[in-house]
Amino acid sequence: MPHDEPIEPIDALRRIAFLLERSRAGTYRVKAFRQAADTVVATSREELDQRAEDGTLHDLPGIGKSTEAVIRESLAGERPAYLTSLEAKSPERLVEGGERYRAALRGDCHSHSDWSDGGSPIPEMVATAMELGHEYLVLTDHSPSLRVANGLSAERLTKQLKLIDRINEHTGDFTLLKGIEVDILEDGSLDQRAELLEKLDVRVASVHSKLRMAKGPMTTRMIAAVRDPHTNILGHCTGRMVDGERRGKVLRREQSAFDAEAVFAECAAHDVAVEINSRPERVDPPDELIAAALDAGCLFSIDSDAHAPGQLDFVEYGCERAQRLGVPLDRIVDTWPKDRLLEWSGAH
């Protein structure tokens, strides 16, 4: 849509939230617009028009000064000034390069919802993935041991799988795939019951705890996870943070020590893809490890690790790196059609 055309209130609020998330704005700023969007959905157009005329939009739950202005301007047939300002500042692409690889991506194998530590409901993640042109999105909320991220118990995961089935009844050619980002525990086992893992389409296995283990034990731990027949993708393998933030504090973390040659050899032998995690604060693996995985004959998965709808665009960062480093497109699993992806992942 051209940046000077009128826009419906719900679309304006969603677009603002998307652009804020895409630019890595503070969560509190995004939350205001997502909450306002929920209120607009729950309120009739007649009431919105009447309240705009009466000047009482702010009496609705979740409507503040900024969101009221956006709604009022949209109702008046204007493009909200705040949205126009954000669009003017937002680049068409997050990074130059990787355009050919982005065009080849059919989906995204690593994303989170508000069922764990994501910021938005599953339907909002689905709607945005569809708008971005994905054919599929794998929902990979966290597993139980990651309590800080509200990891899903077996019971909650079971409920989520039923919800995914219901969502897919309304998505046409798009498919929300059932997945998990399962913790690699200290002994290399996966943090979810095998019978539940077998019900999933794609499993991303990641280390989130004891990242400072000595090189030998960490290598053993990662190899054990890669050898687990349920593992499809080795997520953000070094665990590093190059430019992160948590609760307003700068967060940087050195990469874990492990024998990359040995781990990537196991990935190649067991058909496990090495994730190119596209989050700009991770850039994980670093370039030299992508090159090592390439030499080892590994498959790859370019993933957003999105925790909000606007972050689904982060795949552009991973695409730039993959194209620059010469990763063959056919070795990137999320360039594959859904049926080929599911055949590879061993989905039941």
C-alpha positions in Angstrom: 0.0 0.0 0.0 1.4 3.5 -0.9 2.4 5.5 2.1 -0.1 8.3 1.4 -3.3 6.2 1.2 -5.9 6.0 3.9 -5.8 2.9 6.1 -8.2 1.2 8.5 -7.5 1.7 12.2 -6.7 -1.9 12.9 -4.3 -2.1 9.9 -2.6 1.2 11.0 -2.0 -0.1 14.5 -0.7 -3.5 13.3 1.6 -1.8 10.7 3.0 0.5 13.4 3.7 -2.4 15.7 5.3 -4.3 12.9 7.6 -1.4 12.0 8.6 -0.9 15.6 9.4 -4.6 16.1 11.3 -4.6 12.9 13.5 -1.7 14.1 14.0 -3.4 17.5 12.1 -0.8 19.4 11.4 -1.2 23.1 8.8 -3.8 24.0 6.7 -1.3 26.0 6.3 0.9 22.9 5.1 -2.0 20.7 2.8 -3.4 23.4 0.7 -0.2 23.4 -0.1 -0.5 19.7 -0.8 -4.3 20.0 -3.1 -3.7 22.9 -4.9 -0.9 21.1 -5.4 -3.2 18.1 -7.0 -5.8 20.3 -9.4 -3.1 21.6 -10.3 -2.0 18.1 -11.1 -5.5 17.0 -13.4 -5.9 20.0 -15.2 -2.6 19.4 -17.8 -1.9 16.7 -17.1 0.6 13.9 -20.1 2.6 15.0 -18.8 2.9 18.5 -15.4 3.9 17.3 -16.9 6.6 15.1 -19.1 7.9 17.9 -16.3 8.0 20.4 -14.0 9.8 17.9 -16.7 12.4 17.4 -17.2 12.7 21.2 -13.5 12.7 22.0 -13.8 9.6 24.3 -11.7 7.1 22.4 -9.2 7.2 25.3 -11.9 5.8 27.6 -11.6 2.5 25.9 -9.1 0.0 27.5 -5.6 0.1 26.2 -6.1 3.4 24.3 -3.6 6.1 25.1 -2.7 9.5 23.6 -0.6 8.1 20.7 -2.9 5.2 19.8 -6.0 7.5 20.1 -4.5 9.8 17.5 -3.8 6.9 15.1 -7.3 5.6 15.4 -8.9 9.1 15.1 -6.9 10.0 12.0 -7.6 6.6 10.4 -11.4 7.0 11.0 -11.2 10.4 9.4 -9.9 8.8 6.2 -6.3 10.1 6.8 -3.1 8.2 7.0 -1.9 8.6 10.6 1.0 11.0 10.9 2.9 8.7 13.2 2.6 5.8 10.7 3.7 8.1 7.9 6.7 9.1 10.0 7.7 5.5 10.8 7.4 4.5 7.2 9.6 7.3 6.0 12.3 6.2 8.5 12.0 2.5 7.8 14.2 1.1 5.0 12.6 -1.2 2.5 15.3 -3.7 3.3 17.0 -4.2 6.7 20.3 -5.0 5.0 21.7 -4.7 1.5 22.5 -8.0 -0.1 20.9 -11.4 0.1 17.9 -10.5 -2.1 18.1 -13.6 -4.2 18.2 -15.8 -1.1 15.3 -14.0 0.5 13.2 -14.5 -2.6 14.0 -18.2 -2.5 12.9 -18.7 1.1 9.5 -20.5 1.4 9.3 -20.4 5.2 10.9 -19.9 8.6 11.7 -22.8 10.9 12.1 -20.9 14.2 9.5 -18.6 15.7 7.9 -17.9 19.1 4.5 -16.8 20.3 3.1 -15.5 23.6 2.7 -19.1 24.7 6.3 -18.9 25.7 8.4 -15.7 25.6 7.1 -14.2 22.4 5.1 -11.0 22.4 2.1 -11.8 20.2 -0.6 -14.4 19.9 -0.2 -17.2 17.4 -2.8 -15.9 14.9 -0.9 -12.6 14.7 2.4 -14.4 13.9 0.6 -16.4 11.2 -1.1 -13.3 9.7 2.3 -11.5 9.4 4.1 -14.6 8.0 1.4 -14.8 5.3 1.7 -11.1 4.5 5.5 -11.5 4.1 4.9 -14.2 1.5 5.8 -17.3 3.5 4.3 -20.6 2.5 4.8 -22.0 6.0 6.0 -21.0 9.5 7.2 -23.4 12.2 6.0 -22.4 15.6 8.8 -23.3 18.0 8.0 -22.2 21.5 10.4 -23.2 24.3 10.4 -26.4 26.2 9.7 -26.9 30.0 13.1 -26.4 31.6 13.5 -22.8 30.2 11.2 -21.4 32.9 12.4 -17.8 32.4 10.9 -18.1 28.9 7.7 -19.7 30.1 8.6 -23.0 28.4 5.7 -25.3 27.5 4.9 -28.3 29.7 3.8 -31.4 27.9 0.2 -30.5 28.7 0.5 -27.0 27.3 2.3 -28.2 24.2 -0.5 -30.7 23.6 -3.1 -27.9 23.8 -1.0 -25.8 21.4 -0.9 -28.6 18.8 -4.8 -28.8 18.9 -4.9 -25.0 18.4 -2.5 -25.2 15.4 -4.9 -27.7 13.8 -7.8 -25.3 14.2 -5.8 -22.4 12.8 -4.8 -24.4 9.7 -8.4 -24.9 8.9 -8.5 -21.2 8.0 -5.2 -20.5 6.3 -5.7 -21.7 2.8 -2.4 -22.6 1.1 -0.3 -21.4 4.1 0.6 -23.9 6.8 1.5 -23.3 10.4 3.8 -26.3 11.2 4.1 -27.8 14.6 7.5 -27.4 16.2 9.5 -26.7 19.3 12.8 -25.1 20.4 13.8 -27.9 22.7 16.5 -27.3 25.2 19.6 -29.4 25.0 20.1 -30.5 28.7 23.5 -30.8 30.3 23.8 -34.5 29.5 22.8 -33.9 25.8 19.2 -35.2 26.1 16.3 -33.2 24.8 13.9 -31.4 27.2 10.6 -33.0 26.1 9.0 -36.4 26.1 9.8 -38.5 23.0 6.2 -39.3 22.3 5.4 -35.6 22.0 8.5 -34.8 19.9 7.3 -37.5 17.5 4.1 -35.5 17.0 5.9 -32.4 15.8 6.9 -31.4 12.3 10.2 -29.7 13.0 12.4 -29.7 16.1 15.1 -27.1 16.8 17.5 -28.2 19.5 19.4 -25.4 21.3 21.6 -24.9 24.3 20.3 -22.2 26.7 21.9 -23.2 30.0 25.5 -23.7 31.3 26.9 -22.0 28.2 30.3 -21.7 29.8 30.9 -25.5 30.0 34.4 -26.6 29.2 35.0 -27.4 25.5 35.1 -31.2 25.9 31.8 -31.6 27.8 30.1 -29.1 25.6 31.2 -30.9 22.5 29.9 -34.2 24.0 26.6 -32.6 25.0 26.0 -31.1 21.5 26.9 -34.3 19.7 24.5 -36.3 21.9 21.7 -33.9 20.9 22.6 -34.0 17.2 22.5 -37.8 17.3 19.0 -37.8 18.8 16.8 -38.9 16.0 14.2 -36.2 16.9 16.7 -33.3 16.2 16.3 -31.6 12.9 18.0 -28.2 13.4 20.9 -27.2 15.7 19.8 -23.8 16.9 22.1 -20.8 17.5 25.0 -23.1 18.1 27.5 -20.8 19.9 24.9 -19.1 22.1 26.7 -15.8 21.7 25.3 -12.3 22.0 27.1 -9.5 20.2 24.6 -6.7 20.7 21.7 -7.7 23.0 19.6 -6.0 25.6 17.4 -7.3 28.5 15.3 -5.2 30.8 17.2 -2.1 29.7 20.6 -3.5 30.3 23.2 -4.2 27.6 23.8 -8.0 27.2 26.8 -9.4 25.5 28.0 -13.0 25.8 31.0 -14.8 24.4 30.4 -17.8 22.3 30.5 -21.3 23.8 33.6 -23.4 23.4 33.1 -26.6 21.5 34.8 -28.7 18.8 33.0 -27.3 15.7 34.6 -29.7 13.3 33.4 -32.7 15.3 29.9 -31.2 15.9 29.4 -30.3 12.3 30.6 -33.7 11.1 27.9 -35.2 13.2 25.3 -32.8 11.8 26.3 -33.8 8.3 26.2 -37.5 9.2 22.8 -37.3 10.8 21.2 -34.9 8.3 20.8 -32.1 11.0 20.7 -28.6 9.6 22.9 -25.9 11.2 20.8 -22.8 11.9 21.8 -19.4 10.6 20.1 -17.5 13.3 19.1 -14.1 11.8 18.6 -12.2 15.0 21.0 -9.2 14.7 22.1 -9.4 18.3 23.2 -13.0 17.8 24.8 -13.3 14.3 25.2 -17.0 15.1 27.1 -18.9 14.0 29.9 -16.4 13.1 31.1 -16.4 9.5 34.0 -18.7 10.1 31.7 -21.4 11.6 29.3 -21.1 8.7 32.3 -21.7 6.5 33.3 -24.8 8.6 29.8 -26.2 8.5 29.7 -25.6 4.7 33.0 -27.6 4.4 31.6 -30.3 6.5 28.7 -30.8 4.1 26.0 -29.6 6.4 22.5 -28.5 5.6 21.4 -25.0 6.9 18.2 -23.3 8.0 17.9 -19.5 7.8 15.6 -18.6 10.7 14.3 -15.4 12.2 14.0 -16.7 15.8 11.2 -14.1 15.8 9.6 -13.3 19.2 7.2 -10.7 17.6 5.6 -10.4 14.1 7.9 -7.6 13.0 10.9 -9.7 13.7 10.0 -12.2 11.0 11.7 -9.8 8.6 15.0 -10.6 10.4 15.5 -13.4 7.9 17.0 -10.7 5.6 20.1 -10.6 7.8 20.6 -14.4 7.6 20.0 -14.3 3.8 22.7 -11.7 3.3 25.2 -13.8 5.2 24.3 -17.0 3.4 24.5 -15.4 0.0 27.8 -13.6 0.8 29.4 -16.8 2.2 28.3 -18.9 -0.8 25.9 -21.4 1.0 24.2 -23.3 -1.9 20.4 -22.6 -2.0 19.5 -26.2 -2.2 21.3 -26.9 1.1 19.0 -24.4 2.9 16.0 -26.4 4.1 13.5 -23.5 4.3 14.0 -22.9 0.6 12.4 -26.3 0.1 8.7 -26.9 -0.6 6.7 -27.9 2.5 6.4 -31.6 1.4 10.2 -31.9 0.9 10.8 -30.2 4.3 8.5 -32.6 6.1 10.0 -35.7 4.4 13.4 -34.6 5.5 12.3 -33.8 9.1 10.6 -37.2 9.4 7.2 -35.6 10.3 4.5 -38.2 11.0 
